[in-house]
């Protein structure tokens, strides 16, 4: 997608603070964090949202979940983190390239309503 902001980040056409990258995924800091730690886990393959995945994406989805766990450990939030994904405009999806918000790093018990992703 030519106008997709995440595709531009994947191609390095836009700057980002990359925390992890391999041939299939990129993880970068959210520019408007909702928590002390807030990264986005994004497949390099352009997939609009979870409604668009199919059987051929099964391995990729597993890799995303394992990467989320590994990133939580790397970023020091393994003991308390949240993962959120919006699916569709009515669910407040604002970038139509599948991505998972990984948030954490709270110093006190997290208030569920204050940073919904």
C-alpha positions in Angstrom: 0.0 0.0 0.0 1.6 3.3 -1.1 0.0 5.5 1.5 0.2 3.1 4.5 2.3 4.6 7.3 3.4 1.2 8.6 4.5 0.1 5.1 6.6 3.3 4.9 8.2 2.4 8.3 8.9 -1.1 7.1 10.6 0.3 3.9 12.5 2.8 6.1 10.8 5.7 4.2 9.8 7.1 7.6 11.9 7.2 10.8 11.1 5.1 13.8 12.7 3.8 16.9 13.1 0.1 16.1 13.3 -2.3 19.0 13.4 -5.5 16.9 13.3 -6.5 13.3 13.5 -9.7 11.3 12.4 -10.7 7.8 8.7 -10.9 8.8 8.2 -8.5 11.7 9.2 -5.1 12.9 8.7 -3.7 16.4 9.0 0.0 17.1 8.2 2.6 19.7 4.7 4.2 19.5 5.1 8.0 18.9 2.1 8.6 21.1 2.6 6.2 24.0 -0.2 5.3 26.3 2.0 3.7 28.9 5.7 4.0 30.1 6.5 1.2 27.6 4.5 1.2 24.4 5.7 -0.6 21.2 3.9 -1.8 18.1 4.4 -5.3 16.8 3.8 -5.2 13.0 4.0 -7.8 10.4 5.9 -6.6 7.3 3.3 -8.2 5.1 0.5 -5.7 4.6 -2.6 -7.2 6.2 -5.5 -4.8 6.9 -6.6 -6.3 10.2 -7.4 -9.6 11.9 -10.5 -10.1 9.7 -8.1 -10.3 6.7 -5.9 -13.1 8.0 -6.2 -16.6 6.5 -4.7 -20.1 6.9 -1.5 -18.9 5.1 -0.9 -16.5 8.0 -1.1 -19.1 10.8 2.7 -19.3 11.3 3.1 -15.5 11.1 0.4 -15.1 13.9 2.2 -17.5 16.1 5.5 -15.7 15.5 3.8 -12.4 16.5 2.7 -13.8 19.8 6.1 -15.3 20.6 7.7 -12.0 19.6 5.3 -10.1 22.0 6.5 -12.3 24.9 10.1 -11.9 23.9 9.7 -8.1 23.6 8.0 -7.9 27.0 11.0 -9.7 28.5 13.5 -7.5 26.7 11.7 -4.3 27.7 11.4 -5.4 31.3 7.6 -5.7 31.5 7.2 -9.5 31.4 5.5 -9.5 34.8 2.7 -7.0 33.8 1.8 -6.1 30.2 -1.2 -5.6 27.9 -1.7 -6.5 24.3 -4.3 -4.8 22.2 -5.4 -4.9 18.6 -8.2 -3.0 17.0 -10.1 -4.6 14.2 -12.0 -2.1 12.0 -13.0 1.5 12.0 -15.8 1.0 14.5 -13.3 -0.5 16.9 -11.1 2.6 16.6 -8.6 1.1 14.2 -6.8 4.2 12.8 -4.0 2.6 10.8 -5.3 -0.1 8.5 -2.2 -2.4 8.7 -2.5 -5.1 11.3 -0.5 -4.2 14.5 -0.5 -5.2 18.1 0.0 -2.7 20.9 2.3 -4.0 23.7 2.1 -1.7 26.7 3.5 -1.9 30.2 5.9 -0.4 32.7 3.4 0.9 35.2 4.8 1.6 38.7 1.4 1.0 40.4 -1.5 -1.3 39.8 -2.8 -0.5 36.4 -6.2 1.3 36.1 -8.0 -0.6 33.3 -9.9 2.3 31.8 -7.2 5.0 31.6 -5.2 3.8 28.5 -7.4 1.7 26.4 -5.6 1.0 23.1 
